[in-house]
């Protein structure tokens, strides 16, 4: 167990608390996510690759290789498998025909959406066990942080 952290909180202490909450919530979904990976014939690196490609909309194999900290050859092989499985497509970059880009197919998008939904459902189930007033405070604090970082739009 971690030591008690008392206010006022430093950025490092908030990061430690956030990490604890994140680990708890993600740990709750791991079994369900692993079952999904097995059903989908995916490994965790392949799912992480799909999620990265989705965030980038389109990316190069070398960029994905750097993100995953894998060799270019290993990443190229994985992309080839994802292409064969119909999860990603490879094409020439419009600005440089020598450069190849990869993006998700509709099937790849559906896989990523399902994986995210599993994690969100499990996290939501776990968060729903918090007292309502604490859940409201946590929501307000997270929403304020998201606004500050321009991750959500305000109305």
C-alpha positions in Angstrom: 0.0 0.0 0.0 1.1 3.5 -0.8 1.7 6.1 2.0 -1.1 8.6 2.7 -0.9 11.7 0.6 -2.3 14.8 2.2 -3.3 18.1 0.6 -2.2 20.4 -0.7 -1.1 18.1 -3.4 2.0 18.5 -5.6 1.9 17.5 -9.3 3.9 14.4 -8.4 1.4 13.4 -5.7 -1.6 13.9 -8.0 0.3 11.8 -10.6 0.8 9.1 -8.0 -2.9 9.2 -7.0 -4.0 9.2 -10.6 -1.8 6.2 -11.3 -3.3 4.3 -8.4 -6.8 5.0 -9.7 -5.9 4.2 -13.3 -4.2 0.9 -12.2 -7.3 0.0 -10.2 -9.7 0.7 -13.0 -7.7 -0.9 -15.8 -6.9 -3.9 -13.6 -10.6 -4.5 -13.3 -11.0 -4.8 -17.0 -7.9 -6.9 -17.8 -9.5 -10.3 -17.6 -12.4 -9.3 -19.9 -9.9 -7.6 -22.2 -7.7 -10.7 -22.4 -10.8 -12.8 -23.2 -11.6 -10.3 -26.0 -8.1 -10.5 -27.4 -8.2 -14.3 -27.4 -11.6 -14.3 -29.2 -10.3 -11.7 -31.7 -7.0 -13.6 -32.3 -5.1 -10.5 -31.2 -2.1 -10.0 -29.0 -1.7 -6.9 -26.7 1.0 -5.4 -29.0 -1.3 -5.8 -32.0 -4.2 -4.1 -30.1 -1.8 -1.3 -28.9 -0.8 -0.9 -32.6 -4.4 -0.6 -33.7 -5.1 2.0 -31.0 -2.0 4.0 -32.0 -2.9 3.9 -35.7 -6.5 5.1 -34.8 -5.2 8.0 -32.7 -2.9 9.1 -35.5 -5.6 8.4 -38.2 -2.7 7.3 -40.5 0.9 6.7 -39.6 4.1 5.3 -41.0 5.5 1.9 -40.0 8.7 3.6 -38.6 6.6 5.9 -36.4 4.7 2.9 -35.1 8.0 1.1 -34.6 9.3 4.0 -32.5 6.1 4.2 -30.5 6.1 0.4 -29.7 9.9 0.4 -29.2 10.1 -2.5 -31.6 12.5 -3.0 -34.6 11.3 -1.9 -38.0 11.4 -5.5 -39.2 9.2 -6.8 -36.3 6.8 -3.9 -36.8 6.6 -4.5 -40.6 5.8 -8.2 -40.0 3.1 -7.3 -37.5 1.6 -4.7 -40.0 1.7 -7.4 -42.7 -0.4 -9.7 -40.5 -2.8 -6.9 -39.6 -3.2 -6.2 -43.4 -3.8 -9.9 -44.1 -6.4 -10.0 -41.3 -8.2 -7.0 -42.8 -7.6 -4.7 -39.9 -5.3 -2.1 -41.5 -4.6 -0.9 -45.0 -1.3 0.2 -46.4 -1.0 2.9 -49.1 1.3 5.5 -50.6 1.6 8.8 -48.8 0.1 11.5 -50.9 3.0 13.9 -50.4 5.7 11.2 -51.0 4.9 8.1 -53.0 8.0 6.3 -51.5 6.6 6.5 -48.1 3.9 4.0 -47.0 1.1 4.9 -44.6 -1.1 2.6 -42.6 -4.6 3.3 -41.4 -7.5 1.2 -39.9 -10.1 -0.5 -42.0 -13.7 -0.5 -40.8 -13.0 -3.9 -39.2 -10.0 -2.4 -37.4 -12.0 0.5 -36.2 -14.7 -1.9 -34.9 -12.1 -3.9 -33.0 -10.6 -0.8 -31.3 -14.1 0.5 -30.5 -15.0 -2.8 -28.9 -11.8 -2.9 -26.8 -12.4 0.6 -25.6 -16.0 -0.2 -24.7 -14.9 -3.2 -22.6 -12.5 -1.0 -20.7 -15.0 1.8 -20.2 -17.8 -0.6 -19.1 -15.6 -2.3 -16.5 -14.2 1.1 -15.3 -17.8 2.5 -15.1 -18.9 -0.6 -13.1 -16.1 -0.1 -10.6 -16.6 3.7 -10.3 -20.3 3.2 -9.7 -19.5 1.7 -6.4 -18.2 5.1 -5.1 -20.5 7.3 -3.0 -22.5 9.6 -5.4 -21.0 12.8 -3.9 -17.4 11.5 -4.3 -18.2 10.4 -7.9 -19.5 13.9 -8.6 -16.4 15.5 -7.2 -14.1 13.2 -9.2 -16.1 13.9 -12.4 -15.9 17.7 -11.8 -12.1 17.6 -11.2 -11.5 15.4 -14.2 -13.7 17.5 -16.4 -11.9 20.7 -15.3 -8.5 19.0 -16.2 -9.8 18.0 -19.6 -11.1 21.5 -20.2 -7.7 22.9 -19.3 -5.9 20.6 -21.7 -8.6 21.2 -24.4 -9.6 17.6 -24.4 -13.3 18.4 -24.3 -15.2 21.2 -25.7 -17.2 23.6 -23.6 -20.7 24.8 -24.3 
